[in-house]
Amino acid sequence: MKIQPLPPLNSLVVFEAVARHLSFTCAAKELNVTQGAISRQIRLLEEYLGESLFERNTREVSLNPVGSRYYGTVHLMLQELARGTEEIRRWQGGRQITVMTSSAMASFWLLPKVGDFQRLNEDVDLRIVAYDRVKDHSRLDCDIALYYCRTPPSRMTATPLFSEEVFPVCSREYLDKHPHIRHIDQLDSATWLWLDDPQRDWIGWPEWFERLGYEARAPRHRVNINNYSMLIQSALTGQGIALAWSHLVGNHLETGDLVKPVDEVLQTEAKFCLLEHKGRVGNQYIVSRFREWLIQQAAPTDDKTS
């Protein structure tokens, strides 16, 4: 059954604000509109009702008897609507998890896996935010953060997920065109894909050589790229050799889309970590389910199948 008669609903919000403040000016400020817009909405409502609602004097406005009775009804109904809306928003927030991570971690590791979590947890909504320029992890507004950390932030609870190996990769086609590149000493004859704006704690080409005990080299050619996902895409299309992180390019290595031109691998002491704010209030049961699933995804293959 159709609910009628209903007045212009936006005019009810305006009427409630004017009647509560007994001021067109205060209502306009609260609703962030002009005083003229307030006047138009009140006039629209009065025309619809066929009754005036206010006594208007030069410097003040007051409710007349009709307006006073109508305000009681409108105020109560809008309060009930606001209460019901807040309950839904609170429920929605309670079943939503906000996860912040780097664009590389999101693209190459997390997003390919979350479909499995959602199939097992249809009552949970995931909000994934990719953010690279992190200066202070403790300021991230999220339930869970996933970042590579040499030193985990002291003001957050850090659960290590996995250590990383860093090594050069390129496409099979690029290696076929440069068959002489078979040893670390020959890498400088290649085009290096250079992460121009490395994320915090990430390892670049100079540090990679130095930590393996080799003198830092300069490539014959280099292409600067400020995004890791774009960097790997360039490697996939045969533009040069990139430094790769094992957990972020594992699928490409398995399919053969990327290959290792040399054998040297840097084992890092730092780890990708699951970070959580200490004492954060939220739906801890839902967050715990996602945390346990993430830890399981990071476990070695043998642990997952056992």
C-alpha positions as CSV (number, residue, x, y, z in Angstrom):
1,M,0.0,0.0,0.0
2,K,1.4,3.4,-1.0
3,I,2.3,5.7,1.9
4,Q,0.5,9.0,1.3
5,P,0.3,11.9,1.5
6,L,3.9,12.7,2.0
7,P,5.3,16.2,1.7
8,P,8.6,17.0,-0.1
9,L,11.0,15.1,2.2
10,N,13.9,17.5,2.0
11,S,11.6,20.3,3.2
12,L,10.9,18.3,6.4
13,V,14.6,18.4,7.3
14,V,14.7,22.1,6.7
15,F,11.5,22.7,8.6
16,E,12.8,20.7,11.6
17,A,16.0,22.7,11.7
18,V,14.2,26.1,11.5
19,A,11.7,25.1,14.1
20,R,14.4,23.8,16.5
21,H,16.5,26.9,16.2
22,L,13.6,29.3,15.5
23,S,16.0,30.9,13.1
24,F,16.3,30.7,9.3
25,T,19.9,31.9,9.6
26,C,20.9,29.2,12.1
27,A,19.2,26.5,10.1
28,A,21.0,27.6,6.9
29,K,24.3,27.4,8.7
30,E,23.6,23.9,10.1
31,L,22.5,22.5,6.8
32,N,25.3,24.4,4.9
33,V,22.9,26.1,2.4
34,T,21.9,29.7,1.8
35,Q,19.1,31.4,3.7
36,G,17.3,31.8,0.5
37,A,17.3,28.0,0.0
38,I,15.8,27.6,3.5
39,S,13.0,30.1,2.7
40,R,12.2,28.3,-0.6
41,Q,11.9,24.9,1.2
42,I,9.6,26.3,3.9
43,R,7.4,28.0,1.3
44,L,7.2,24.8,-0.6
45,L,6.2,22.9,2.5
46,E,3.6,25.4,3.5
47,E,2.1,25.4,-0.1
48,Y,1.9,21.7,0.0
49,L,0.1,21.7,3.4
50,G,-2.1,24.6,2.6
51,E,-1.2,26.1,6.0
52,S,1.4,28.5,7.3
53,L,3.7,27.1,10.0
54,F,5.5,30.2,11.3
55,E,4.7,33.6,12.7
56,R,7.2,35.9,11.0
57,N,8.2,39.2,12.5
58,T,10.9,41.7,11.5
59,R,13.7,40.2,13.6
60,E,12.4,36.8,14.7
61,V,10.4,33.8,13.8
62,S,8.1,31.6,15.9
63,L,5.9,28.5,15.4
64,N,2.2,29.1,15.1
65,P,-0.1,26.5,16.6
66,V,-0.2,24.4,13.4
67,G,3.6,24.6,13.1
68,S,4.1,23.6,16.8
69,R,1.9,20.5,16.4
70,Y,3.6,19.5,13.1
71,Y,7.1,20.0,14.5
72,G,6.3,17.5,17.3
73,T,5.4,14.9,14.6
74,V,8.3,15.7,12.2
75,H,10.9,15.9,15.0
76,L,9.9,12.5,16.3
77,M,9.8,10.8,12.9
78,L,13.2,12.2,11.9
79,Q,14.7,11.0,15.2
80,E,13.4,7.5,14.6
81,L,14.7,7.6,11.0
82,A,18.2,8.7,12.3
83,R,18.2,6.0,15.0
84,G,17.4,3.3,12.5
85,T,20.0,4.6,10.1
86,E,22.6,4.6,12.8
87,E,21.8,1.1,13.8
88,I,22.4,-0.1,10.2
89,R,25.6,1.9,9.9
90,R,26.9,0.5,13.2
91,W,26.1,-3.0,12.0
92,Q,27.7,-2.4,8.7
93,G,30.8,-1.1,10.4
94,G,30.9,-4.1,12.7
95,R,31.1,-6.6,9.9
96,Q,33.5,-4.6,7.8
97,I,37.3,-4.9,8.0
98,T,39.6,-2.2,6.6
99,V,43.0,-3.4,5.4
100,M,45.7,-1.1,4.4
101,T,48.8,-2.3,2.5
102,S,51.2,-1.2,-0.3
103,S,49.9,-1.3,-3.9
104,A,52.4,-4.1,-4.6
105,M,51.3,-6.2,-1.7
106,A,47.7,-5.6,-2.7
107,S,48.1,-6.4,-6.4
108,F,50.5,-9.4,-6.2
109,W,49.7,-11.1,-3.0
110,L,46.5,-10.1,-1.2
111,L,43.9,-9.5,-4.0
112,P,44.5,-12.8,-5.8
113,K,43.7,-14.6,-2.5
114,V,40.8,-12.7,-0.9
115,G,38.2,-14.4,-3.1
116,D,38.7,-17.5,-1.0
117,F,38.2,-15.6,2.2
118,Q,35.0,-14.1,1.0
119,R,33.6,-17.4,-0.2
120,L,34.2,-18.7,3.4
121,N,33.0,-15.6,5.1
122,E,30.0,-14.1,3.2
123,D,29.0,-12.1,6.3
124,V,32.2,-10.0,6.2
125,D,32.9,-7.0,4.0
126,L,36.5,-6.2,3.1
127,R,37.7,-2.7,2.4
128,I,41.2,-2.8,0.9
129,V,43.1,0.5,0.7
130,A,46.5,0.6,-1.1
131,Y,48.8,3.3,0.3
132,D,52.6,3.5,-0.3
133,R,53.8,6.7,1.2
134,V,53.8,5.5,4.8
135,K,55.8,7.6,7.3
136,D,54.3,6.3,10.5
137,H,52.4,3.0,10.5
138,S,50.7,3.8,13.8
139,R,48.8,6.6,12.1
140,L,47.1,4.4,9.6
141,D,43.3,4.3,10.0
142,C,42.6,0.6,9.6
143,D,41.9,-2.7,11.4
144,I,44.9,-4.5,9.9
145,A,47.9,-3.2,7.9
146,L,50.3,-5.4,5.8
147,Y,53.7,-3.9,5.2
148,Y,57.3,-4.8,4.8
149,C,59.2,-3.7,7.9
150,R,62.8,-3.9,8.9
151,T,61.8,-2.7,12.4
152,P,58.2,-3.2,13.3
153,P,56.6,-0.1,14.8
154,S,56.7,-0.3,18.6
155,R,53.2,1.2,19.0
156,M,51.5,-1.6,17.1
157,T,51.2,-5.3,17.5
158,A,53.3,-6.9,14.7
159,T,52.8,-10.5,13.5
160,P,55.5,-11.6,11.0
161,L,54.1,-13.3,8.0
162,F,57.2,-14.2,5.9
163,S,60.7,-13.1,5.2
164,E,61.7,-12.1,1.7
165,E,64.2,-13.0,-0.9
166,V,65.2,-10.3,-3.4
167,F,66.6,-11.2,-6.8
168,P,66.7,-10.0,-10.5
169,V,63.9,-11.1,-12.9
170,C,63.1,-10.5,-16.5
171,S,61.0,-12.0,-19.2
172,R,62.2,-15.1,-21.1
173,E,62.1,-13.0,-24.3
174,Y,64.5,-10.4,-22.8
175,L,66.9,-13.1,-21.6
176,D,66.8,-14.8,-25.1
177,K,67.8,-11.4,-26.6
178,H,70.7,-11.0,-24.1
179,P,72.0,-14.6,-23.7
180,H,75.4,-13.3,-22.4
181,I,73.8,-12.3,-19.1
182,R,74.4,-15.3,-16.9
183,H,76.3,-13.9,-14.0
184,I,76.0,-11.1,-11.6
185,D,79.1,-9.4,-13.1
186,Q,77.2,-9.2,-16.4
187,L,74.1,-7.5,-15.1
188,D,75.4,-4.0,-15.7
189,S,75.2,-4.6,-19.5
190,A,71.4,-4.9,-19.2
191,T,68.7,-2.3,-18.9
192,W,67.7,-2.0,-15.2
193,L,64.2,-1.2,-14.2
194,W,64.7,1.1,-11.3
195,L,62.1,1.8,-8.6
196,D,62.4,5.5,-8.5
197,D,60.3,6.1,-5.4
198,P,61.0,3.0,-3.2
199,Q,58.7,2.3,-0.3
200,R,60.0,2.5,3.2
201,D,62.5,-0.2,4.0
202,W,62.6,-1.6,0.4
203,I,65.9,-2.6,-1.1
204,G,67.2,-1.0,-4.3
205,W,69.9,-2.1,-6.8
206,P,72.9,-0.4,-5.0
207,E,72.0,-2.0,-1.6
208,W,71.3,-5.4,-3.3
209,F,74.8,-5.5,-4.7
210,E,76.5,-4.3,-1.5
211,R,74.7,-6.7,0.8
212,L,75.7,-9.6,-1.4
213,G,79.3,-8.4,-1.1
214,Y,79.7,-6.9,-4.6
215,E,80.8,-3.5,-5.5
216,A,77.8,-1.3,-6.5
217,R,77.4,-1.0,-10.2
218,A,75.9,1.4,-12.7
219,P,73.8,-0.1,-15.6
220,R,74.4,0.7,-19.2
221,H,70.7,1.8,-19.4
222,R,68.1,2.3,-16.8
223,V,64.3,3.1,-16.8
224,N,63.0,4.9,-13.7
225,I,59.5,3.8,-12.6
226,N,57.9,5.1,-9.4
227,N,55.4,2.2,-8.9
228,Y,56.4,-1.4,-8.2
229,S,53.4,-2.9,-10.0
230,M,54.3,-0.9,-13.1
231,L,57.9,-2.0,-12.6
232,I,57.0,-5.7,-12.8
233,Q,54.7,-5.1,-15.7
234,S,57.6,-3.5,-17.6
235,A,59.7,-6.6,-16.8
236,L,56.9,-8.9,-18.1
237,T,56.8,-7.0,-21.4
238,G,60.6,-7.3,-21.9
239,Q,61.7,-3.8,-21.1
240,G,64.6,-4.9,-18.9
241,I,65.6,-6.5,-15.6
242,A,63.9,-5.7,-12.3
243,L,64.6,-6.5,-8.6
244,A,61.8,-8.8,-7.5
245,W,60.5,-9.9,-4.1
246,S,59.7,-13.6,-4.0
247,H,56.3,-13.5,-2.5
248,L,55.2,-10.8,-4.9
249,V,56.2,-12.4,-8.1
250,G,55.9,-16.1,-7.2
251,N,53.0,-16.8,-9.6
252,H,54.9,-15.2,-12.5
253,L,57.9,-17.4,-11.8
254,E,55.8,-20.5,-11.6
255,T,54.2,-19.8,-15.0
256,G,57.5,-18.9,-16.6
257,D,56.4,-15.3,-17.4
258,L,59.4,-14.2,-15.4
259,V,62.8,-15.9,-15.0
260,K,65.9,-15.3,-13.0
261,P,68.8,-14.3,-15.2
262,V,71.4,-15.0,-12.5
263,D,71.5,-17.2,-9.4
264,E,72.3,-14.7,-6.7
265,V,69.5,-14.1,-4.1
266,L,69.5,-11.8,-1.2
267,Q,67.9,-13.2,2.0
268,T,66.5,-10.3,3.9
269,E,66.2,-10.1,7.7
270,A,63.1,-7.9,7.5
271,K,59.6,-9.4,7.1
272,F,56.2,-8.6,5.7
273,C,54.2,-8.1,8.9
274,L,50.6,-8.0,9.9
275,L,50.2,-4.8,11.9
276,E,47.4,-4.0,14.3
277,H,46.7,-1.0,16.6
278,K,47.1,-1.8,20.3
279,G,43.8,-1.5,22.1
280,R,41.8,-0.7,19.0
281,V,38.0,-1.0,19.6
282,G,36.1,-2.8,16.9
283,N,34.6,-6.2,16.0
284,Q,37.5,-8.2,17.2
285,Y,35.8,-11.5,16.4
286,I,35.6,-10.6,12.7
287,V,39.2,-9.2,12.7
288,S,40.4,-12.4,14.4
289,R,38.9,-14.5,11.7
290,F,40.7,-12.4,9.0
291,R,43.9,-12.4,10.9
292,E,43.9,-16.2,11.2
293,W,43.1,-16.6,7.5
294,L,46.0,-14.3,6.6
295,I,48.5,-16.2,8.8
296,Q,47.3,-19.4,7.1
297,Q,47.8,-17.9,3.6
298,A,51.4,-16.9,4.6
299,A,52.2,-20.3,5.9
300,P,54.5,-22.6,3.8
301,T,52.6,-24.9,1.4
302,D,53.2,-28.0,3.5
303,D,51.6,-26.3,6.5
304,K,48.5,-25.4,4.6
305,T,47.9,-28.9,3.3
306,S,48.8,-30.7,6.5
